[in-house]
């Protein structure tokens, strides 16, 4: 029961492989583009804030600008290669690399960055394995707690993130399972239709069999 919740998989390894391929082909590129849009928007807003609202030339500002610019470059570059990825581990690595500048920025300046937003983001759009998402979020939470941020709120955000992570994974598996069932039913109906057509052709003259099959198709 717990395994099906925390690590849902199809009983058939062949179906699971087809699901992973379908995910990488159809779902991952869309999710990653949305992740990239969010990260690029965040970087642009932070750069605007640094330049126009509180611009000061110091090591902290230079470091922030470097991380934000690297975030822009990495995310734009990732858009070029995501359509060619057919390996789940490689997809996770690319998503993590795209998140790295924001994670580093949040760990260095947790009061300045949207730490709660980052934790929810880690649990949802990249679709990391649950344990990996929990590990990253715990590290960020521990670093944030050193600056006396609210423990209860951070724990609640992590619980919400875990719930959303499981909900997305289970929903995608259920949807793919339903698609497989629909495909099986459709193939079964087509096979029955072909068999009936052959039986009618063998038992009746072609003139009558055509009329019957036309009515049958309708």
C-alpha positions in Angstrom: 0.0 0.0 0.0 2.7 2.5 1.0 4.9 1.5 -1.9 2.0 2.2 -4.4 1.6 5.7 -2.8 5.2 6.7 -2.5 6.5 4.9 -5.6 3.7 4.0 -8.0 4.6 1.6 -10.8 2.8 -0.6 -13.2 3.0 -4.4 -12.5 4.3 -5.0 -16.0 7.8 -3.7 -16.6 7.0 -3.3 -20.3 4.1 -1.0 -19.6 6.2 1.0 -17.1 8.9 1.5 -19.7 6.3 2.7 -22.3 4.9 5.0 -19.6 8.4 6.5 -19.0 9.0 7.0 -22.7 5.5 8.6 -23.1 6.3 10.9 -20.1 9.6 12.0 -21.6 8.1 12.5 -25.0 4.8 14.3 -24.2 4.7 15.5 -20.5 8.3 16.3 -19.6 9.0 18.9 -22.3 5.8 20.9 -21.4 6.6 20.7 -17.7 10.1 21.8 -18.3 9.1 24.7 -20.4 6.8 25.9 -17.7 9.6 25.5 -15.1 11.9 27.5 -17.4 9.4 30.3 -17.8 9.0 30.6 -14.1 12.8 30.6 -13.4 13.5 33.1 -16.2 10.7 35.4 -14.9 12.1 35.1 -11.4 15.7 35.9 -12.6 14.5 38.9 -14.7 12.5 40.3 -11.8 15.4 39.9 -9.3 17.9 41.5 -11.8 15.4 44.5 -12.2 15.2 44.7 -8.4 19.0 44.7 -8.0 19.6 47.4 -10.7 16.7 49.7 -10.1 15.5 49.3 -6.5 18.5 48.7 -4.4 21.6 48.8 -6.6 24.9 48.7 -4.7 28.2 47.6 -6.1 29.5 45.0 -3.7 30.5 41.4 -3.6 27.0 40.3 -2.6 25.4 42.1 -5.6 28.0 40.7 -8.0 27.4 37.2 -6.7 23.6 37.6 -7.1 23.9 38.9 -10.6 26.3 36.1 -11.6 23.8 33.4 -10.3 20.8 35.1 -11.9 22.6 35.4 -15.3 23.8 31.8 -15.1 20.1 30.8 -14.3 19.0 32.6 -17.5 21.7 31.0 -19.6 21.2 27.5 -18.3 17.4 27.6 -18.7 17.5 28.9 -22.2 20.1 26.3 -23.1 17.9 23.5 -21.6 15.1 24.4 -24.0 17.3 23.4 -26.9 18.0 19.9 -25.7 14.8 18.8 -23.8 13.2 17.4 -27.0 16.0 14.9 -27.5 16.0 13.4 -24.0 14.8 9.8 -23.7 16.3 9.0 -20.2 14.5 9.9 -17.0 17.7 10.3 -15.0 19.1 12.7 -17.6 15.9 14.7 -17.5 16.1 15.0 -13.7 19.8 16.1 -13.9 18.9 18.8 -16.4 16.0 20.1 -14.3 18.2 20.1 -11.2 21.0 22.1 -13.0 18.3 24.6 -14.1 17.2 25.0 -10.4 20.8 25.1 -9.0 21.4 28.9 -9.3 18.1 29.6 -7.5 18.8 26.9 -4.8 22.3 28.4 -4.2 20.8 31.9 -4.1 18.1 30.8 -1.6 20.6 29.1 0.6 22.9 32.1 0.7 20.1 34.7 1.1 17.0 32.9 2.4 15.3 36.1 3.5 15.6 37.7 0.1 14.4 34.8 -2.1 11.1 33.1 -2.2 12.0 30.0 -0.2 8.4 28.7 0.1 7.9 29.1 -3.6 11.2 27.2 -4.3 10.2 24.3 -2.1 6.8 23.9 -3.8 8.6 24.2 -7.2 11.0 21.4 -6.3 8.2 19.0 -5.4 6.1 19.7 -8.5 7.3 20.8 -11.9 10.7 19.0 -12.2 9.0 15.8 -11.1 12.0 14.6 -9.2 11.9 11.3 -7.3 10.2 11.9 -4.0 13.2 11.1 -1.8 15.4 13.4 -3.8 12.8 16.2 -3.5 12.6 15.7 0.3 16.4 15.7 0.6 16.8 19.0 -1.2 13.9 20.6 0.6 15.3 19.4 4.0 18.7 21.0 3.3 17.1 24.3 2.3 14.8 24.1 5.4 17.8 23.5 7.7 19.7 26.4 6.2 16.7 28.7 6.5 16.1 27.7 10.1 19.6 29.0 11.0 18.1 32.5 10.3 15.2 31.8 12.6 12.6 31.4 10.0 9.3 29.8 11.0 9.7 26.0 11.5 6.0 25.2 11.5 5.4 27.1 8.2 8.4 25.4 6.5 7.1 22.0 7.7 3.6 22.7 6.3 5.1 23.8 3.0 7.1 20.6 2.8 4.0 18.5 3.6 2.0 20.3 0.9 4.9 19.7 -1.5 5.0 16.0 -0.8 1.2 15.8 -1.2 1.3 17.6 -4.6 4.3 15.4 -5.7 2.4 12.2 -5.0 -0.9 13.5 -6.4 0.8 14.4 -9.7 2.6 11.1 -10.0 -0.4 8.9 -9.1 -2.7 11.0 -11.4 -0.3 10.6 -14.4 0.0 6.8 -13.8 -3.8 6.5 -13.5 -4.4 8.5 -16.7 -1.9 6.4 -18.6 -3.4 3.2 -17.3 -6.9 4.4 -18.5 -5.4 5.1 -21.9 -3.9 1.6 -22.1 -7.3 0.1 -21.2 -9.1 2.2 -23.9 -6.5 1.1 -26.4 -7.1 -2.6 -25.5 -10.9 -2.2 -25.8 -10.5 -0.5 -29.1 -8.2 -3.2 -30.5 -10.6 -5.9 -29.2 -13.6 -4.2 -31.0 -11.6 -3.9 -34.2 -10.7 -7.6 -34.0 -14.3 -8.6 -33.5 -15.4 -6.4 -36.4 -12.8 -8.0 -38.7 -13.9 -11.5 -37.6 -17.6 -10.8 -38.1 -16.8 -9.2 -41.5 -15.0 -12.3 -42.6 -17.7 -14.6 -41.4 -20.4 -12.7 -43.3 -18.3 -12.7 -46.4 -17.8 -16.4 -46.2 -21.5 -17.2 -45.6 -23.2 -14.8 -48.0 -22.9 -13.5 -51.6 -20.8 -10.4 -51.9 -23.8 -8.3 -52.9 -25.7 -9.0 -49.7 -22.6 -9.1 -47.4 -21.7 -5.5 -48.5 -25.1 -4.2 -47.6 -25.1 -6.0 -44.2 -21.6 -4.7 -43.4 -22.6 -1.1 -44.4 -25.5 -1.3 -41.9 -23.2 -2.9 -39.3 -20.6 -0.1 -39.7 -23.3 2.5 -39.1 
